[in-house]
Amino acid sequence: MADLFWLSDEQWAVIEPFMPRDQPGPERKDDRQIISGILHVLTSGCRWRDCPAEYGPRTTVYNRFNRWSRRGFWKAMLADLAKAGWAGDAAALDSTYVRAHRSAHGGKGGRGHRPSARRAAARRPRSTRSPMSSAAPASSC
């Protein structure tokens, strides 16, 4: 697929020294493949569950991003790269890269006209009270 994002050899050479080593657990998936998947999801704005299978299991891609975020991996890596003087094309990822749904700006129907409290109170009621509701409440046994 032509629209997939893959880290170049030069980009991977910069990032690879920051990868965690000697982690417990089962055999790790390819870090380069997983990070490419993470960057694909973040830059395209798709949901984690829609991550293409070419990047590996979507749960692995999401769990790796989530786990590394909680541990501060991304912040530490970007801080170290900045101290070293590295400046890439996109040194930061934020919400400006994520596409939002066209109706994500507010509630249903947009901003509507709301009359002031005085005008609303002065208006005729839209419905009338039922004659049954004004009767005395029925006693129960």
PyMOL commands that place a pseudoatom at each C-alpha (Angstrom):
pseudoatom trace, name=CA, resn=MET, resi=1, chain=A, elem=C, hetatm=0, pos=[0.000, 0.000, 0.000]
pseudoatom trace, name=CA, resn=ALA, resi=2, chain=A, elem=C, hetatm=0, pos=[1.437, 3.324, -1.080]
pseudoatom trace, name=CA, resn=ASP, resi=3, chain=A, elem=C, hetatm=0, pos=[-0.183, 5.393, 1.678]
pseudoatom trace, name=CA, resn=LEU, resi=4, chain=A, elem=C, hetatm=0, pos=[1.563, 3.595, 4.552]
pseudoatom trace, name=CA, resn=PHE, resi=5, chain=A, elem=C, hetatm=0, pos=[4.259, 5.399, 6.538]
pseudoatom trace, name=CA, resn=TRP, resi=6, chain=A, elem=C, hetatm=0, pos=[7.620, 3.692, 7.005]
pseudoatom trace, name=CA, resn=LEU, resi=7, chain=A, elem=C, hetatm=0, pos=[10.633, 5.068, 8.866]
pseudoatom trace, name=CA, resn=SER, resi=8, chain=A, elem=C, hetatm=0, pos=[13.600, 5.573, 6.549]
pseudoatom trace, name=CA, resn=ASP, resi=9, chain=A, elem=C, hetatm=0, pos=[17.008, 4.083, 7.378]
pseudoatom trace, name=CA, resn=GLU, resi=10, chain=A, elem=C, hetatm=0, pos=[18.255, 7.535, 8.381]
pseudoatom trace, name=CA, resn=GLN, resi=11, chain=A, elem=C, hetatm=0, pos=[15.280, 8.156, 10.691]
pseudoatom trace, name=CA, resn=TRP, resi=12, chain=A, elem=C, hetatm=0, pos=[15.622, 4.734, 12.276]
pseudoatom trace, name=CA, resn=ALA, resi=13, chain=A, elem=C, hetatm=0, pos=[19.361, 5.291, 12.870]
pseudoatom trace, name=CA, resn=VAL, resi=14, chain=A, elem=C, hetatm=0, pos=[18.442, 8.372, 14.959]
pseudoatom trace, name=CA, resn=ILE, resi=15, chain=A, elem=C, hetatm=0, pos=[15.659, 6.662, 16.943]
pseudoatom trace, name=CA, resn=GLU, resi=16, chain=A, elem=C, hetatm=0, pos=[17.138, 3.178, 17.479]
pseudoatom trace, name=CA, resn=PRO, resi=17, chain=A, elem=C, hetatm=0, pos=[19.547, 4.091, 20.323]
pseudoatom trace, name=CA, resn=PHE, resi=18, chain=A, elem=C, hetatm=0, pos=[16.560, 5.178, 22.439]
pseudoatom trace, name=CA, resn=MET, resi=19, chain=A, elem=C, hetatm=0, pos=[14.723, 1.865, 22.170]
pseudoatom trace, name=CA, resn=PRO, resi=20, chain=A, elem=C, hetatm=0, pos=[14.292, -0.016, 25.455]
pseudoatom trace, name=CA, resn=ARG, resi=21, chain=A, elem=C, hetatm=0, pos=[16.565, -3.054, 25.729]
pseudoatom trace, name=CA, resn=ASP, resi=22, chain=A, elem=C, hetatm=0, pos=[16.300, -6.322, 27.678]
pseudoatom trace, name=CA, resn=GLN, resi=23, chain=A, elem=C, hetatm=0, pos=[12.571, -6.081, 28.359]
pseudoatom trace, name=CA, resn=PRO, resi=24, chain=A, elem=C, hetatm=0, pos=[10.922, -9.052, 30.088]
pseudoatom trace, name=CA, resn=GLY, resi=25, chain=A, elem=C, hetatm=0, pos=[8.183, -10.988, 28.358]
pseudoatom trace, name=CA, resn=PRO, resi=26, chain=A, elem=C, hetatm=0, pos=[7.705, -12.765, 25.046]
pseudoatom trace, name=CA, resn=GLU, resi=27, chain=A, elem=C, hetatm=0, pos=[9.755, -12.104, 21.920]
pseudoatom trace, name=CA, resn=ARG, resi=28, chain=A, elem=C, hetatm=0, pos=[9.291, -8.480, 20.892]
pseudoatom trace, name=CA, resn=LYS, resi=29, chain=A, elem=C, hetatm=0, pos=[7.863, -7.477, 17.558]
pseudoatom trace, name=CA, resn=ASP, resi=30, chain=A, elem=C, hetatm=0, pos=[10.061, -5.356, 15.294]
pseudoatom trace, name=CA, resn=ASP, resi=31, chain=A, elem=C, hetatm=0, pos=[10.342, -1.911, 16.956]
pseudoatom trace, name=CA, resn=ARG, resi=32, chain=A, elem=C, hetatm=0, pos=[10.808, -0.138, 13.627]
pseudoatom trace, name=CA, resn=GLN, resi=33, chain=A, elem=C, hetatm=0, pos=[7.611, -1.664, 12.278]
pseudoatom trace, name=CA, resn=ILE, resi=34, chain=A, elem=C, hetatm=0, pos=[5.642, -0.820, 15.445]
pseudoatom trace, name=CA, resn=ILE, resi=35, chain=A, elem=C, hetatm=0, pos=[6.871, 2.802, 15.597]
pseudoatom trace, name=CA, resn=SER, resi=36, chain=A, elem=C, hetatm=0, pos=[6.019, 3.222, 11.921]
pseudoatom trace, name=CA, resn=GLY, resi=37, chain=A, elem=C, hetatm=0, pos=[2.500, 2.030, 12.782]
pseudoatom trace, name=CA, resn=ILE, resi=38, chain=A, elem=C, hetatm=0, pos=[2.261, 4.434, 15.725]
pseudoatom trace, name=CA, resn=LEU, resi=39, chain=A, elem=C, hetatm=0, pos=[3.334, 7.355, 13.547]
pseudoatom trace, name=CA, resn=HIS, resi=40, chain=A, elem=C, hetatm=0, pos=[0.902, 6.277, 10.825]
pseudoatom trace, name=CA, resn=VAL, resi=41, chain=A, elem=C, hetatm=0, pos=[-2.033, 6.360, 13.257]
pseudoatom trace, name=CA, resn=LEU, resi=42, chain=A, elem=C, hetatm=0, pos=[-0.980, 9.694, 14.785]
pseudoatom trace, name=CA, resn=THR, resi=43, chain=A, elem=C, hetatm=0, pos=[-0.404, 11.463, 11.470]
pseudoatom trace, name=CA, resn=SER, resi=44, chain=A, elem=C, hetatm=0, pos=[-3.382, 10.028, 9.577]
pseudoatom trace, name=CA, resn=GLY, resi=45, chain=A, elem=C, hetatm=0, pos=[-5.873, 10.484, 12.421]
pseudoatom trace, name=CA, resn=CYS, resi=46, chain=A, elem=C, hetatm=0, pos=[-7.330, 6.998, 12.055]
pseudoatom trace, name=CA, resn=ARG, resi=47, chain=A, elem=C, hetatm=0, pos=[-8.499, 4.950, 15.011]
pseudoatom trace, name=CA, resn=TRP, resi=48, chain=A, elem=C, hetatm=0, pos=[-6.120, 2.470, 16.596]
pseudoatom trace, name=CA, resn=ARG, resi=49, chain=A, elem=C, hetatm=0, pos=[-8.401, -0.378, 15.567]
pseudoatom trace, name=CA, resn=ASP, resi=50, chain=A, elem=C, hetatm=0, pos=[-8.037, 0.742, 11.928]
pseudoatom trace, name=CA, resn=CYS, resi=51, chain=A, elem=C, hetatm=0, pos=[-4.244, 0.484, 11.975]
pseudoatom trace, name=CA, resn=PRO, resi=52, chain=A, elem=C, hetatm=0, pos=[-3.201, -1.518, 8.871]
pseudoatom trace, name=CA, resn=ALA, resi=53, chain=A, elem=C, hetatm=0, pos=[-2.074, -5.092, 9.493]
pseudoatom trace, name=CA, resn=GLU, resi=54, chain=A, elem=C, hetatm=0, pos=[1.257, -4.381, 7.757]
pseudoatom trace, name=CA, resn=TYR, resi=55, chain=A, elem=C, hetatm=0, pos=[2.421, -2.711, 10.984]
pseudoatom trace, name=CA, resn=GLY, resi=56, chain=A, elem=C, hetatm=0, pos=[1.700, -5.773, 13.085]
pseudoatom trace, name=CA, resn=PRO, resi=57, chain=A, elem=C, hetatm=0, pos=[-1.156, -6.539, 15.476]
pseudoatom trace, name=CA, resn=ARG, resi=58, chain=A, elem=C, hetatm=0, pos=[-3.109, -3.347, 16.193]
pseudoatom trace, name=CA, resn=THR, resi=59, chain=A, elem=C, hetatm=0, pos=[-3.257, -4.177, 19.895]
pseudoatom trace, name=CA, resn=THR, resi=60, chain=A, elem=C, hetatm=0, pos=[0.540, -4.371, 19.982]
pseudoatom trace, name=CA, resn=VAL, resi=61, chain=A, elem=C, hetatm=0, pos=[0.850, -1.003, 18.228]
pseudoatom trace, name=CA, resn=TYR, resi=62, chain=A, elem=C, hetatm=0, pos=[-1.596, 0.631, 20.652]
pseudoatom trace, name=CA, resn=ASN, resi=63, chain=A, elem=C, hetatm=0, pos=[-0.216, -1.075, 23.784]
pseudoatom trace, name=CA, resn=ARG, resi=64, chain=A, elem=C, hetatm=0, pos=[3.356, -0.103, 22.909]
pseudoatom trace, name=CA, resn=PHE, resi=65, chain=A, elem=C, hetatm=0, pos=[2.337, 3.549, 22.373]
pseudoatom trace, name=CA, resn=ASN, resi=66, chain=A, elem=C, hetatm=0, pos=[0.294, 3.600, 25.570]
pseudoatom trace, name=CA, resn=ARG, resi=67, chain=A, elem=C, hetatm=0, pos=[2.936, 1.873, 27.716]
pseudoatom trace, name=CA, resn=TRP, resi=68, chain=A, elem=C, hetatm=0, pos=[5.759, 4.076, 26.431]
pseudoatom trace, name=CA, resn=SER, resi=69, chain=A, elem=C, hetatm=0, pos=[3.636, 7.199, 26.957]
pseudoatom trace, name=CA, resn=ARG, resi=70, chain=A, elem=C, hetatm=0, pos=[3.003, 6.292, 30.600]
pseudoatom trace, name=CA, resn=ARG, resi=71, chain=A, elem=C, hetatm=0, pos=[6.715, 5.660, 31.147]
pseudoatom trace, name=CA, resn=GLY, resi=72, chain=A, elem=C, hetatm=0, pos=[7.697, 9.007, 29.584]
pseudoatom trace, name=CA, resn=PHE, resi=73, chain=A, elem=C, hetatm=0, pos=[9.617, 7.377, 26.725]
pseudoatom trace, name=CA, resn=TRP, resi=74, chain=A, elem=C, hetatm=0, pos=[8.441, 9.829, 24.042]
pseudoatom trace, name=CA, resn=LYS, resi=75, chain=A, elem=C, hetatm=0, pos=[9.172, 12.954, 26.107]
pseudoatom trace, name=CA, resn=ALA, resi=76, chain=A, elem=C, hetatm=0, pos=[12.600, 11.691, 27.100]
pseudoatom trace, name=CA, resn=MET, resi=77, chain=A, elem=C, hetatm=0, pos=[13.499, 10.742, 23.528]
pseudoatom trace, name=CA, resn=LEU, resi=78, chain=A, elem=C, hetatm=0, pos=[12.412, 14.105, 22.106]
pseudoatom trace, name=CA, resn=ALA, resi=79, chain=A, elem=C, hetatm=0, pos=[14.195, 16.001, 24.908]
pseudoatom trace, name=CA, resn=ASP, resi=80, chain=A, elem=C, hetatm=0, pos=[17.443, 14.087, 24.279]
pseudoatom trace, name=CA, resn=LEU, resi=81, chain=A, elem=C, hetatm=0, pos=[17.157, 14.670, 20.539]
pseudoatom trace, name=CA, resn=ALA, resi=82, chain=A, elem=C, hetatm=0, pos=[16.585, 18.391, 21.095]
pseudoatom trace, name=CA, resn=LYS, resi=83, chain=A, elem=C, hetatm=0, pos=[19.628, 18.609, 23.416]
pseudoatom trace, name=CA, resn=ALA, resi=84, chain=A, elem=C, hetatm=0, pos=[21.700, 16.922, 20.714]
pseudoatom trace, name=CA, resn=GLY, resi=85, chain=A, elem=C, hetatm=0, pos=[20.621, 19.606, 18.251]
pseudoatom trace, name=CA, resn=TRP, resi=86, chain=A, elem=C, hetatm=0, pos=[18.435, 17.377, 16.098]
pseudoatom trace, name=CA, resn=ALA, resi=87, chain=A, elem=C, hetatm=0, pos=[15.680, 19.157, 14.204]
pseudoatom trace, name=CA, resn=GLY, resi=88, chain=A, elem=C, hetatm=0, pos=[13.514, 17.014, 11.989]
pseudoatom trace, name=CA, resn=ASP, resi=89, chain=A, elem=C, hetatm=0, pos=[10.672, 17.914, 9.651]
pseudoatom trace, name=CA, resn=ALA, resi=90, chain=A, elem=C, hetatm=0, pos=[8.142, 17.275, 12.420]
pseudoatom trace, name=CA, resn=ALA, resi=91, chain=A, elem=C, hetatm=0, pos=[9.771, 17.450, 15.827]
pseudoatom trace, name=CA, resn=ALA, resi=92, chain=A, elem=C, hetatm=0, pos=[6.438, 17.327, 17.656]
pseudoatom trace, name=CA, resn=LEU, resi=93, chain=A, elem=C, hetatm=0, pos=[3.110, 15.630, 17.173]
pseudoatom trace, name=CA, resn=ASP, resi=94, chain=A, elem=C, hetatm=0, pos=[0.038, 17.309, 18.552]
pseudoatom trace, name=CA, resn=SER, resi=95, chain=A, elem=C, hetatm=0, pos=[-3.672, 17.509, 17.907]
pseudoatom trace, name=CA, resn=THR, resi=96, chain=A, elem=C, hetatm=0, pos=[-3.223, 19.763, 14.872]
pseudoatom trace, name=CA, resn=TYR, resi=97, chain=A, elem=C, hetatm=0, pos=[-2.208, 16.688, 12.901]
pseudoatom trace, name=CA, resn=VAL, resi=98, chain=A, elem=C, hetatm=0, pos=[-5.303, 14.706, 13.819]
pseudoatom trace, name=CA, resn=ARG, resi=99, chain=A, elem=C, hetatm=0, pos=[-8.355, 15.062, 11.638]
pseudoatom trace, name=CA, resn=ALA, resi=100, chain=A, elem=C, hetatm=0, pos=[-11.619, 15.653, 13.458]
pseudoatom trace, name=CA, resn=HIS, resi=101, chain=A, elem=C, hetatm=0, pos=[-15.085, 14.658, 12.354]
pseudoatom trace, name=CA, resn=ARG, resi=102, chain=A, elem=C, hetatm=0, pos=[-16.966, 17.503, 10.677]
pseudoatom trace, name=CA, resn=SER, resi=103, chain=A, elem=C, hetatm=0, pos=[-19.466, 17.717, 13.539]
pseudoatom trace, name=CA, resn=ALA, resi=104, chain=A, elem=C, hetatm=0, pos=[-16.929, 17.482, 16.359]
pseudoatom trace, name=CA, resn=HIS, resi=105, chain=A, elem=C, hetatm=0, pos=[-17.173, 21.229, 17.070]
pseudoatom trace, name=CA, resn=GLY, resi=106, chain=A, elem=C, hetatm=0, pos=[-20.287, 21.155, 19.198]
pseudoatom trace, name=CA, resn=GLY, resi=107, chain=A, elem=C, hetatm=0, pos=[-23.687, 19.783, 19.991]
pseudoatom trace, name=CA, resn=LYS, resi=108, chain=A, elem=C, hetatm=0, pos=[-26.340, 18.577, 17.632]
pseudoatom trace, name=CA, resn=GLY, resi=109, chain=A, elem=C, hetatm=0, pos=[-27.581, 21.161, 15.176]
pseudoatom trace, name=CA, resn=GLY, resi=110, chain=A, elem=C, hetatm=0, pos=[-24.969, 23.781, 15.967]
pseudoatom trace, name=CA, resn=ARG, resi=111, chain=A, elem=C, hetatm=0, pos=[-25.664, 26.996, 17.789]
pseudoatom trace, name=CA, resn=GLY, resi=112, chain=A, elem=C, hetatm=0, pos=[-29.364, 27.750, 17.918]
pseudoatom trace, name=CA, resn=HIS, resi=113, chain=A, elem=C, hetatm=0, pos=[-31.372, 30.827, 18.911]
pseudoatom trace, name=CA, resn=ARG, resi=114, chain=A, elem=C, hetatm=0, pos=[-32.308, 30.847, 22.592]
pseudoatom trace, name=CA, resn=PRO, resi=115, chain=A, elem=C, hetatm=0, pos=[-34.714, 33.513, 23.835]
pseudoatom trace, name=CA, resn=SER, resi=116, chain=A, elem=C, hetatm=0, pos=[-33.987, 35.408, 27.022]
pseudoatom trace, name=CA, resn=ALA, resi=117, chain=A, elem=C, hetatm=0, pos=[-35.613, 34.204, 30.251]
pseudoatom trace, name=CA, resn=ARG, resi=118, chain=A, elem=C, hetatm=0, pos=[-37.989, 37.194, 30.333]
pseudoatom trace, name=CA, resn=ARG, resi=119, chain=A, elem=C, hetatm=0, pos=[-39.264, 36.572, 26.809]
pseudoatom trace, name=CA, resn=ALA, resi=120, chain=A, elem=C, hetatm=0, pos=[-39.613, 32.842, 27.445]
pseudoatom trace, name=CA, resn=ALA, resi=121, chain=A, elem=C, hetatm=0, pos=[-41.699, 33.507, 30.593]
pseudoatom trace, name=CA, resn=ALA, resi=122, chain=A, elem=C, hetatm=0, pos=[-43.931, 36.050, 28.804]
pseudoatom trace, name=CA, resn=ARG, resi=123, chain=A, elem=C, hetatm=0, pos=[-44.707, 33.707, 25.931]
pseudoatom trace, name=CA, resn=ARG, resi=124, chain=A, elem=C, hetatm=0, pos=[-47.899, 31.676, 25.822]
pseudoatom trace, name=CA, resn=PRO, resi=125, chain=A, elem=C, hetatm=0, pos=[-47.321, 28.123, 27.044]
pseudoatom trace, name=CA, resn=ARG, resi=126, chain=A, elem=C, hetatm=0, pos=[-46.875, 25.554, 24.287]
pseudoatom trace, name=CA, resn=SER, resi=127, chain=A, elem=C, hetatm=0, pos=[-49.160, 23.077, 25.997]
pseudoatom trace, name=CA, resn=THR, resi=128, chain=A, elem=C, hetatm=0, pos=[-51.990, 23.301, 28.469]
pseudoatom trace, name=CA, resn=ARG, resi=129, chain=A, elem=C, hetatm=0, pos=[-52.392, 21.454, 31.707]
pseudoatom trace, name=CA, resn=SER, resi=130, chain=A, elem=C, hetatm=0, pos=[-54.660, 18.468, 31.693]
pseudoatom trace, name=CA, resn=PRO, resi=131, chain=A, elem=C, hetatm=0, pos=[-57.842, 18.863, 33.771]
pseudoatom trace, name=CA, resn=MET, resi=132, chain=A, elem=C, hetatm=0, pos=[-56.988, 15.518, 35.373]
pseudoatom trace, name=CA, resn=SER, resi=133, chain=A, elem=C, hetatm=0, pos=[-53.673, 16.795, 36.702]
pseudoatom trace, name=CA, resn=SER, resi=134, chain=A, elem=C, hetatm=0, pos=[-55.344, 19.649, 38.646]
pseudoatom trace, name=CA, resn=ALA, resi=135, chain=A, elem=C, hetatm=0, pos=[-57.663, 17.282, 40.510]
pseudoatom trace, name=CA, resn=ALA, resi=136, chain=A, elem=C, hetatm=0, pos=[-56.782, 16.171, 44.003]
pseudoatom trace, name=CA, resn=PRO, resi=137, chain=A, elem=C, hetatm=0, pos=[-54.359, 13.263, 44.114]
pseudoatom trace, name=CA, resn=ALA, resi=138, chain=A, elem=C, hetatm=0, pos=[-55.995, 9.888, 44.458]
pseudoatom trace, name=CA, resn=SER, resi=139, chain=A, elem=C, hetatm=0, pos=[-55.453, 8.181, 47.768]
pseudoatom trace, name=CA, resn=SER, resi=140, chain=A, elem=C, hetatm=0, pos=[-53.978, 4.739, 47.710]
pseudoatom trace, name=CA, resn=CYS, resi=141, chain=A, elem=C, hetatm=0, pos=[-54.963, 1.896, 50.018]
for i in range(1, 141): cmd.bond("trace and resi %d" % i, "trace and resi %d" % (i + 1))
show_as sticks, trace
zoom trace
